[in-house]
């Protein structure tokens, strides 16, 4: 039993010595496979070359463009797979924190940050609010005009008629 624990610790120790690109690439491959996506499906949906995606997943930096483009590809792939992009980018650049690292979490889709209001719905909402306000103002004005045009129905006119009669 001690030997199996020793082997596990050796594996994690070896895994921690991998280059960061290879670690991130393996993680992205596992996430893609976990979602039953093929390399072709993911590369075509992101419009990334199939060869580049394979090179990224295997951690082959020589077959990839500059680091800026690698970072952009990693971000796009992580977003497509609904992964925590900040965690993955930290792993890519080995930002060491004193706090223990957690596993990447699937992002919630309905957070306030992710809610984008459709401009068409804002225009429709504004128009409906304006129309409602206009109808209410017109009804009020019409009621005031009816009271001033027909003084016989007005309470003030009836009160005056009783006083002066």
C-alpha positions as CSV (number, residue, x, y, z in Angstrom):
1,X,0.0,0.0,0.0
2,X,2.9,2.3,0.8
3,X,4.4,1.6,-2.6
4,X,1.1,2.6,-4.4
5,X,1.0,5.9,-2.5
6,X,4.7,6.4,-3.3
7,X,4.0,5.9,-7.0
8,X,1.1,8.4,-6.9
9,X,3.3,11.0,-5.3
10,X,6.0,10.3,-7.9
11,X,3.4,10.8,-10.7
12,X,2.2,14.1,-9.3
13,X,5.8,15.2,-8.8
14,X,6.6,14.3,-12.4
15,X,3.4,15.9,-13.6
16,X,4.3,19.1,-11.9
17,X,7.6,19.2,-13.7
18,X,5.9,19.2,-17.2
19,X,6.2,22.4,-19.1
20,X,3.1,24.6,-18.5
21,X,2.0,24.5,-22.1
22,X,2.0,20.7,-22.0
23,X,0.0,20.7,-18.8
24,X,-2.6,23.1,-20.2
25,X,-2.7,21.2,-23.4
26,X,-3.4,17.9,-21.7
27,X,-6.1,19.6,-19.6
28,X,-7.8,21.1,-22.7
29,X,-7.6,17.7,-24.4
30,X,-9.3,16.0,-21.5
31,X,-12.0,18.7,-21.4
32,X,-12.6,18.4,-25.1
33,X,-12.8,14.6,-24.9
34,X,-15.1,14.8,-21.9
35,X,-17.5,16.8,-24.0
36,X,-17.3,14.3,-26.8
37,X,-15.9,16.8,-29.3
38,X,-13.4,15.7,-31.9
39,X,-10.4,17.7,-32.9
40,X,-12.0,18.5,-36.2
41,X,-15.3,19.7,-34.6
42,X,-13.5,22.0,-32.1
43,X,-11.1,23.3,-34.7
44,X,-13.8,24.1,-37.2
45,X,-16.1,25.7,-34.7
46,X,-13.3,28.0,-33.5
47,X,-11.7,28.4,-36.9
48,X,-8.4,27.2,-35.7
49,X,-6.2,24.9,-37.7
50,X,-6.5,21.3,-36.8
51,X,-2.7,21.0,-36.7
52,X,-2.4,23.9,-34.3
53,X,-5.0,22.4,-32.0
54,X,-3.2,19.1,-32.0
55,X,0.1,20.9,-31.3
56,X,-1.5,22.9,-28.5
57,X,-2.9,19.8,-26.9
58,X,0.4,18.0,-27.1
59,X,2.3,21.0,-25.8
60,X,4.5,21.3,-28.9
61,X,5.5,25.0,-28.8
62,X,7.7,24.7,-31.9
63,X,4.7,24.0,-34.1
64,X,2.7,27.0,-32.7
65,X,2.9,30.7,-33.5
66,X,4.0,33.4,-31.0
67,X,3.0,33.3,-27.4
68,X,0.4,36.0,-27.8
69,X,-1.4,33.8,-30.3
70,X,-1.0,30.8,-28.1
71,X,-2.6,32.6,-25.2
72,X,-5.5,33.8,-27.5
73,X,-6.1,30.2,-28.7
74,X,-6.1,28.8,-25.1
75,X,-8.6,31.5,-24.1
76,X,-10.9,30.8,-27.0
77,X,-10.8,27.0,-26.5
78,X,-11.4,27.4,-22.7
79,X,-14.4,29.7,-23.3
80,X,-15.8,27.3,-25.9
81,X,-15.5,24.4,-23.5
82,X,-17.0,26.5,-20.6
83,X,-13.8,26.3,-18.5
84,X,-12.4,28.9,-16.1
85,X,-10.1,30.8,-18.4
86,X,-8.3,32.7,-15.7
87,X,-7.2,29.5,-14.0
88,X,-6.0,28.0,-17.3
89,X,-4.1,31.2,-18.2
90,X,-2.5,31.2,-14.7
91,X,-1.4,27.6,-15.3
92,X,0.0,28.6,-18.7
93,X,2.1,31.4,-17.2
94,X,2.8,29.6,-13.9
95,X,1.6,32.4,-11.7
96,X,2.4,30.9,-8.2
97,X,0.1,32.0,-5.4
98,X,0.5,31.2,-1.7
99,X,-3.0,29.9,-1.7
100,X,-3.7,26.4,-2.9
101,X,-5.0,26.2,-6.5
102,X,-8.4,24.8,-7.1
103,X,-9.6,22.9,-10.2
104,X,-11.1,24.9,-13.0
105,X,-14.9,25.3,-12.6
106,X,-17.4,25.4,-15.3
107,X,-18.6,29.0,-15.6
108,X,-22.2,29.9,-14.9
109,X,-23.8,31.2,-18.0
110,X,-26.3,33.5,-16.3
111,X,-24.1,35.7,-14.2
112,X,-24.5,39.4,-14.2
113,X,-21.2,39.9,-16.0
114,X,-22.3,37.6,-18.9
115,X,-25.7,39.1,-19.4
116,X,-25.7,41.2,-22.5
117,X,-28.8,43.2,-23.2
118,X,-30.0,42.9,-26.8
119,X,-30.3,46.4,-28.3
120,X,-33.5,45.5,-30.0
121,X,-35.1,44.5,-26.7
122,X,-34.0,47.8,-25.2
123,X,-35.6,49.7,-28.1
124,X,-38.8,47.8,-27.8
125,X,-38.9,48.3,-24.0
126,X,-38.2,52.0,-24.4
127,X,-40.9,52.3,-27.1
128,X,-43.5,50.5,-25.0
129,X,-42.7,52.6,-21.9
130,X,-43.0,55.8,-24.1
131,X,-46.3,54.6,-25.6
132,X,-47.8,53.8,-22.2
133,X,-46.7,57.2,-20.8
134,X,-48.2,59.0,-23.8
135,X,-51.5,57.2,-23.4
136,X,-51.7,58.0,-19.7
137,X,-50.9,61.7,-20.3
138,X,-53.5,62.0,-23.1
139,X,-56.1,60.4,-20.9
140,X,-55.4,62.9,-18.2
141,X,-55.5,65.8,-20.6
142,X,-58.7,64.6,-22.1
143,X,-60.3,64.3,-18.6
144,X,-59.2,67.8,-17.7
145,X,-60.6,69.2,-21.0
146,X,-63.9,67.4,-20.5
147,X,-64.3,69.0,-17.1
148,X,-63.6,72.5,-18.4
149,X,-65.8,72.1,-21.6
150,X,-68.8,70.6,-19.8
151,X,-69.2,72.7,-16.6
152,X,-72.6,71.3,-15.9
153,X,-71.0,68.0,-14.9
154,X,-68.4,69.7,-12.8
155,X,-68.8,69.6,-9.0
156,X,-67.7,73.2,-8.8
157,X,-70.4,74.4,-11.1
158,X,-73.1,72.5,-9.1
159,X,-71.8,73.9,-5.9
160,X,-71.9,77.5,-7.3
161,X,-75.4,76.9,-8.6
162,X,-76.6,75.9,-5.1
163,X,-75.0,78.9,-3.4
164,X,-76.4,81.5,-5.8
165,X,-79.9,80.1,-6.1
